[in-house]
Each structure stands twice: as C-alpha cells, then as structure tokens.
Amino acid sequence: MLLQTGNFLRLARAGYILAREGVFTSLDLNLLPPAAAPLVRIANLFAVGKGENAGAALVRALSQIGPSYVKLGQFLATRPDVVGGEIADALTALQDRMAPFGRAKAIDIVERSLGRKVDEIFLSFGEPVAAASVAQVHMATALYDGKPRKVAVKVLRPGVEGQFARDLRDMYMVARVAERWSSEGRRLRMIEVVDTLARTVKLETDFRLEAAAASEFAENVANDPDIKVPHVDWDRTAREVLTLEWIDGAPLSDLERVAAEGHDLKALGAHVLQSFLRHAMRDGFFHADMHQGNLFVDKQGRLVAIDFGIMGRLGEKERRFLAEILYGFITRDYRRVAEVHFEAGYVPAKHSIEEFSQALRAIGEPLHTVNASDISMARLLTLLFEVTALFDMRTRTELVLLQKTMVVAEGVARTLDPKLDIWKTCDPVVRGWIEENLGPKAKIEDAGKSIAELARLATHLPKTLADAEMAIERISRMADQGVDLSPHSIEAMAETRRHASNRLLLGLTALTLLAAWLFG
C-alpha cells in the first residue's frame, strides 16, 4: 500500500508539472475517451503557457520533473510511433545535463570499484569535463607500455540506480493502466515500451555492458576505413567505471571547427549515413544515438563514435526486411515491398497484397517527383509505419528504433551537406547487401549450409539403424515371451516405435539427399 501511495504521489507531482507547463493544452478533447476529457480540462486550468508548441512544453516539463524523466524523454524521441513525429523531433533537443558531483566523490567510486588507490591506477585524474544524469566524465592519464596516454574515465553518479528503479516502477504502473483500459495502449505495447527503457537504463548503469557494446562495435568496424571506435581499457573498467581511449577530434556539433581543420563536409555527410546503414544491415548492430554530440572527426578524417549506452540490434529477418523495402522504393517495385511485409509476418494475411501495394505506391511515388536533395529516407520510413498501422502491423520495437536512428543520422548528414542525395548515397550500401545476401552467391552459400546439415544428419544414421534394430529385437522377445498389455507398456511401445520410425526415416532421407547431391 505504501508503495502504491508513493507511486501516486510521485505521478501526481509529475502530472502537475506537465499540466502547469501546458503539455495537455494542445490535445483535441474530441479524440479522448469520455472519462479522460474532464480530467484534461481540469489539468489545463493550471497551464501557464497555453497554446504553446506541445513538444517544447514537454521538453521543459520533463527537465523539471527529474533526470529519470529526462531519460524517458530521450528514449521517447526514438519512438515516434508512441508520441508522434513532431513531438519526437522536439524531444531530440532534450539536454541531459546536471551539475557534477565532484572529483573527490568520483575518486571514491573509482577506488572502490577497481580495488586500488587512484594514484596506482592513473598518473593523473582531472576534474569532470561533462556531467549528465547517469554519469560524469573525467580526463585522466594512464601508463601503457611505459608511455603516458590520455583516457576518458566515465564514473556512475551515486544513487542513480535506486532513483531509476523507483521511477521505472511508476512508469510500469502507468503502462499497465494504459494497456488495461485503452486499445491504443495495447496496440502501442506500452508495457513493452517501459521494458525497453528499463533495458536501456540497465545498459547505461552497468558500464561493463557498455564496454562490451563498444568492444563488439569496434570489432565490426575494424576494417571500415571511414569510422573508428575508442579502445576499451578493460583493466580500468568495472560496473561503475568505464575507461576509454581519449578522442582528440572535432565534434560534429562544431561545424566551423570541422571545416577549419580541412575536412570535407560533403564526404562526411555521406559517411554518416552509409556507416549507419552498413552497421544495421551488414552487422545487425548499430549505434542508436548518433547525434552530433556523439560523433567526432579525427585528424585522419574518420568518424569517431562515442557513448554506446543505446545500441540497436536487427536479426537476419529484420535486415532483409530493411534492405528489401529500401531497395523496393528505390526501384519503385512496390509489389515486392508489400510481399516482404507479408513474408515477414508483419502484416496479417487477411489483408490484400494488392491493396497494401497501392498504399505503398502512395508513399513512394511522391519521392520520385521532387529534387534529390528534398528526399528524406527517414520521412519514408515514418510514412511507412503510419500506413502499416492501417493494415494492423503491430509495433516492432527494433524497427522503430531503427527508423528513429535513421532520422537522427539523416539529420546529421544533412547538416554536413544540405543537398545530400539520399537515394544516391544509400543505393550502393543497400544494393551491395542485397547482392551479397540475396543474390546467386548467397544462394550457393545457403546450399552449402544445407549440405552440411544433411551431412550432420547422416552421421546419426548408424545409431538410428541400431536403435531400430534394438526396437525390433525387443518386439520379437515380446512375441516369444508374451506381451504385457498394460496401458503403460502399450504407451512405451508406441513411443519407442514412433522414435525409431521417425529417426530411421530422417536418417535415410538425409543419406538419400546427400547421395543424390554428390553423385547425381
């Protein structure tokens, strides 16, 4: 009961701040459930800034409620399917900045986490250079192979895990109410939204997991000439401390500095977008927070990514889905784009492929009638998800995160090159992936995998035959000595026969197919 009372008190405070900042004033009362409309009217009586942009009001309110809600706002910026495209765009401006908690406290956390005095770990440990709700960052110096090198040390903010856990309980309660009483809440999977936020918070508050993400990402891009990932110092990393190679580079948020250092802005714009697509389709693992503050340019002109707390993953099916829909829109093959949705099971089979194809044409054709610099791949995906909702496509969290990351990546690319041709930039990456994974070469590789699987099955054939022989002998003995016809015995005999017959048939089939392949 106390827990519920605490939930309600904290949510009441949050609701009051949202109402006071005018977040609810832009809602159309006619579209709300009958029970909700009177509550919104009462809430709007407290509004100070009436008629203001809802996105700006929400940004201001979340900043006042607390750091957990700032993090919620940043996460919802990746979910335009939940809050709408306009508000999602506004939330991208939400700044996660807090006062630093001081060098002395950070040193205590480092020493406790790493089990040594800070002077034994680092040659120097400076004041914080940046501070946010989860952690703050210090510049330090460490010894590597007898040579001092600068490192970035990220230290977890004290008490942040308990605060997030408390606020997540409040958010779960709201999500459960929304799904229980609202069909739209169930369609948007509100509980799953909070689940995803909770997983994100877990990754961001356990720096060993962020270090693992950075390490995996670094392995994936090791041979890419246009991007670099800071090296993880595992010896100086623990749950509350993350030590990375220090990046000396120009942040993409400072275009004047980037240009002054002689970097090609147009080439960098293409690299941002192509790198994102390559990581998503080739690796199935992409940086899901690619704003300007997390991207630098080093002296060699390479992009350098930092902050691996929010990462996205795509399975093989999702990667194929992404590649085929982008390629289908590029080539104007709307029928194929529709088929891919049905093949993936994203659109229920009760709908018509022809009608869905027609709806996709309404999205794609306008893109081919405007200037190349006006085409937006992010807008394409946004419209696609809006249309698929009409055909009962349920929210796919991984695809929505992908879409929002595309919005951010495209935005960064366009700040570097306002006339960037999205089709031309994306085409070689998408076409290359399709040729590699869906072309003749891929089919030959799939055939090779099938042969290997058949060979594996064939190796079990001797045991299968032996098991079958034992089953036959057992039945023969029963014929000679009499048969126990109790229900238990009958079921055991039937089970033995089923297993023997199935394995024998499977083994013989595998051997036959393998022989036909090798000698046919």
N, C-alpha and C positions, 0 to 999 in steps of 0.2 A: 504493500500500500504506500509506504514511504517512497519507494522507487517511482511509482506512478505519480504521486504528488509532485516529486521533483521533476519528473518529465513535464508535467503540465505547467509548472511554474516557469521552467526554462522556455518551453514553447510559447507560453503566454507573453513572456518578455520579448522573444523573437518576433511574435506576431504583432505586438505593439509597435516595435521599431519599424517593421515592414509597412504597417498601416500609416505611421507618422510620416514616413518618407514618401508616401503616395504611390506605393507599388501597386495597390489594388484599384487605383482610380481609373486606369485605362481599360479595365475589364468590362466586357459587354454583359450586363446583367441578364439580358435575354438568353444568353447561351449557357448560363449557370444552372445547376439543379435548383429546384424551387426552395429547398432548405438552405442553400448557400447564399442566395441573393440577399436576404435580410442581414446576414452576418457581414457581407461585404459593404452594404450601405452603412452599417454601424461603424465598421472599420474606417470607412472613408471620411467619417466625421472628424477623425483625429489627424487627417492628412494635412501636412503643412504645404507641400509643393504639389498642388493639384494641377492636372493637365500636363505634367512634365513627362518626358520620354520614360517609358516603363523600365527600359534597360538601364538607363543612368540612375534612376531611383533605386533599382535593385542592387546595383553596384555599391551605391552609397550605404544602403541599409546593411548589406552583408558585411561591409567593412566595419560597421559599428557593432554588430552582434558579437563578433569574435573570430579568432583565427580558424576555428573548425568550419565556420560558415563561409569564410573566405575560400577555404579549400573546396568546400561544396560548390561555390560559385565557379571556381576554376574548372572543376570537374564537369559541371553542367554546361560550361562553354563547349565541351566536347559532345554534348547531347542535344543538338537542335531538334531532334525528334520529340524531346520532352518539353523544352521551353520555347521552341520556335526559333527560326533562323535569326530574326532581328535581335532578340534578347541574347541568344548565344554569341552573336558578334559583339554585343555590348560587354558581355562578361569576359571576353578575352582581354579587356583593358583592366581587369581587376588586379590590383597590385598586392602581392603577398609580402608586405614589409612590416617589420616590427623592430622595436628597439633591441639592440644587442644585450645579451645577459652578462657580458663582461669576460675579460680574458682569464681572470682568476678562477671563475666557476668552470670555464671551458677546460682549463688545465686540470682541475679536479676530476672532471669526467674522463679526460684522456688518460690520466694516470690510473684511475680505477678500471677503465675498460681494457687498457693494454698491459696493466700489471707492472709498470715501470715508471720511474720518475721522468718527467717531461724532458729533462736535460739529457737523459740516457737515450731518449727516442729521437729528439730533434736537436740540431745545432742551434736553432733559434725558433721562437714561436711568437708571432706578432699579434697585434690587436685584430679584432674582427674587421673584415673588409666588406661583409654583406651579412644581413640578418633577415630571416623570414620566420614564418610560424613554426616550421618543423626544425630548422637548424640554422646555424650561422657558420660562416667560412672564415678561416684564418690563413694567412700566408705564413709558411714555415720553411725551414731549410733542413734537409736531411743529407746524410752521407751515403753515397753509392759508389762502390769500387774506389773508395778513397777520395772521391770528388764530391764537393757540396752541390746540391741541386735544389731549386725551389719546388715546393709542393703546395697543393691546396688541401687543407685539413677541414673537413666538414664535421661539426660537432652537434649532436642531437640536443634540442632545447629541453631543459629539465621539466619534468611533469607533463610533457606534451602527450604522451601515450594515454595517460589517465583522462586527460581532457578530451581527446578524440574519442575514446571509448564511451565516455559519458554522453557526448553529443551524438554519437552514432546510435546509441540506444533511443534517443529522442527521435532521430530520423527514421529508424525502423518502425517506431510506433506510428508515425505519420504515414509511412508507406503501407503498413498493414491496414490502416483505416481507409486509405485511398483505394486499395485493391478490393477491400471488402464491400465498399459502398459505391464504387464507380467502375463502370465497364471500361471507360477510357484509362483509368488507373491500371486495370488488369491488362489492357492491350499494350500499354507502355511498360508493363512489368516493373512497377515502382520498387518492389522489394529487391528485384534484381539490380536496379539502379543503385540502391544503397549497398547491396552486396559488392558491386564493382567498386564503389567508392571505398568500402571497407578494405578490399584487397589492395587498392591503390595506397591507402593510408598505411597498411601493413608493410608494403614495399618501401614506402618513403620513411618509415620509422625504424626499419631494420636495415642498417647500411650494408650489412653483408649481402643482402638480396640485391640492393642497388649495385654493389660492386660486381656481383655475379652477372647482372644485366649488362653492365659496362664491358665486362670481360667477354661475354658472348657476342655482343655487338662488335667489339674490336676484332674478334676472330672472323666474323662475317665480312668485314670491310677491309681486312688486312691487305688484299690485293687491289683494292679500288684506289686509283690514283688521285681522286678528287676529294677524298674525305679522310679524316683522321680522328681517332678516339684516344683520350688521355689514358696513359698506363695506370693500372691499379696497383698500389703498393699493399699487398696482402699482409705483410708483416706488421704494418701500421694501421690495419683496418680491423674493426670489431663491430658489434651491434650498434654502438653509439658513436663510433668514429669511422670516418671514411677518408683515406689519404689517396690523392690522385696527383699525377703529374701536373705541374703548373703550366697553364697555357699563356704564352706570350703571343698575343694576336689582337687584331682589331675586331671588336664586336660588330655584328651586322646592324645593330641598333645605332651605330655611329657611321653613317654612310660617308660623311665628309672625311673621316679618318681612313676608311677603307679606300676611297678614291685617291686620297693624298698619298697613300702607300703604293699606288700604282697598280692596284688590282682591277681586272676587267669586270665591271659590274654586270654586264650582259651575260658573260660566261658564268659568273657566279649564280645569277638567277636561274639559268638552265641547270646548273649543277644541283641546286637546292631541290628542284622539282624532280629531276631524273634520279637523284640519290634516294629520295623518299620512295619513288615507285620501284626502284631496284630492290630496296630493302624489303618492301612489302611483298613483292611478287617473287623475287628470287629466294629470299631468306625466310619470308613469313614472320619476320621480327623487325619492327620498325620503331623509331623514336617517335612517341606520340605527343611530344610537347616541343615542336620545332619552331618556337617563336624566336624573334631576333636576339633576345637576351640569352638564349641557349646555344647560339651559333656564333663562331668566331672565324676569322680568316688568318691563317698563319703566314709566315714570310714566303713560303713556297706557293701561296695561293690556294691552299687546300682548305676546305671547310673543316672546322673542328667542332664537334658536338659535345655538350656537357649536360649534366643533370639527367640521370637515367631512372628517375623515380617513376615516371609514367611511360610504359612501353606497351606496344600493341603486338598481338600475335594473330596470324592467319593460318588456318590449316590448308591442306592441299586443295580441298574443295573451294574454299573461300578465295584462294589465289587464282584458281582457274576462273571462278566467277568474276573477279575483278578484271582480269586480263580480257576475258571474252566480252564483257559488257563495254569496256573502253574501246576495244578493237571494233566491236559491232557498231558503236556510234561513230567512230572514225570513218568506217567504210560504209555507213548507212545501211547496215544489214540488221534491221530492227526485228525481223523474224527470228534471227539467231539469238539476239539479246533476249527475246521473250522465251525462247526454248531453254536457254541457260537458266533462267529463273525457275522454270518448271522442273528441269532436270535436277537442280539443286534442292528441290523441295521447298523453296522459299514461298512460292505462290501455290495455293491449293489447286489440285487437279480439277476441281469443279468449275474453274474459270476457263474461258476460251483463250487459246493462244492467239487467235486472230484478233480478238478484241484487245488483248494486252499489247500485242504488236502495234496496233493502231494508236494506243495511248502512248507508247514509247516513241512513235513517229512524231507525235505532237511535241515531245521534248526535243528530239534530235534535229528535226528539220530546221527550226529557227537558228540553230547553232551554225548551220552551213550558209546562212544568208547574211551574216554580219562579218565585219572585219576580223581578221585573225586575232588582233590584239584585244578584241572585245569578248572573245570566247572564254568561258570560265569552266574548267573541269569540275571545280568544287560546286559551282552552281548546277552543273549537270547532275552530279550525284545527289544534291539536295532535292532537285525536282524529281529525280528517280525514286527516292524514298517517299516523297509525297504521293506520287502516283501509285507505287506499290502498296501503300496503305489502303488505297481504294480497292485493291484486289486482295485484301486480307493478309498481306505479308506481315507477319509479326516482327517486332523489333529484334534485330540481330545486333547485339551489343558490339561485337568485334567489327562489324561493318560500319556502324555509326561512328565508332572511334576512328576508323579509317577515314571516313568521309570528313569528319571534323579536322583531322590532321591534314587532309588534303586542302581544306580551306585555309589553314594556317600556313602550310608550305607554299601554296599558291600566292597567298598574300605577301609572304616574304620575297618570293621570286619576283612578283610584280613591283615591289618597292625598288628592287635592283634593276629591273628592266620593265618599265611601264608598257612597252609594246611587245612583250613576250608572246610568241605564237605557241599557245598551249598544245594544239594538235601536233605541230611540227616537233615540239620538244618531247612530248610523251610517246610519239609514234615509234621511234627506234627501240625504246625500252620495252614497250608493250609488244611490238611485233617480234622482237628478239626472244622474249619469253615464250610467246606462242609457238614460234618455230622450234624452240628448244624443248618445249614440254608437250606440245600437241601436234607437232609435225611428224614426218616419217622417222626421223631419228628417235623421237620419243616412243613411237610405236615399236620400233625394233628393240629398244631397251625394255619396254613392257613385256614383249615376247620373251626376252631373255629372263626376266624375273619369273615369268610363268613356267619356263623350262626348269629353272632352279627349284621352283616349288614342286613341280611334278617329280623331279629327281629326289627331292626330300621325301615325298610321299612313297616313292618306290623303294627307298631304303627300309621302310617299315614293312614291306611285303613279306619277307621271310617270317617275321614274328606273327604277322596276320595269318599266314598259312599254318603256322604251328598252333596258334590259338584255335583255328578252325578244326585242325586235326584232333586237338585235345577235346574240343566240344563233341566231335563225332564219336570219339572213344568213350566219352562219358555217357553218351546216349546209348551206345552199344552195351556197356556194362549194365545200364538200367534195364535194357531188354532182357539180358541174361539173368539178372538177379532180382528182377521185379522193380516196379516203378512206384515211388512214393507220390501219390496223387493229392497230397495236402495242398491247400491254396498257396502256402509259402514256397513249396517245391515247384509248383507249376509256374509261379511268377519268376522264380530263379532260372528255370529252364528257358522261359521265354526271353528273359533279359540276356542270357548267355547267347541264345541263338541270334537275337537281334544284333548284339555287338559283333559276333563272329561274321554274320552275313554282311553287315554294313562295312566292316573293315576289309573283308575279303573283296567285296565289290569295289571299294575305293582303291585298294591296292592294285587290283587287276586293271582297273580303268587307268590309273596313273601309269602303270607299266605299258599298257597298250598305246596310250598317247605319246609317251616318251619314245617308244619304238617307232611309231609312225613318223614322229618328227625327225628322228635320227636316220632312219633307213628309207623313209618314203620318198 
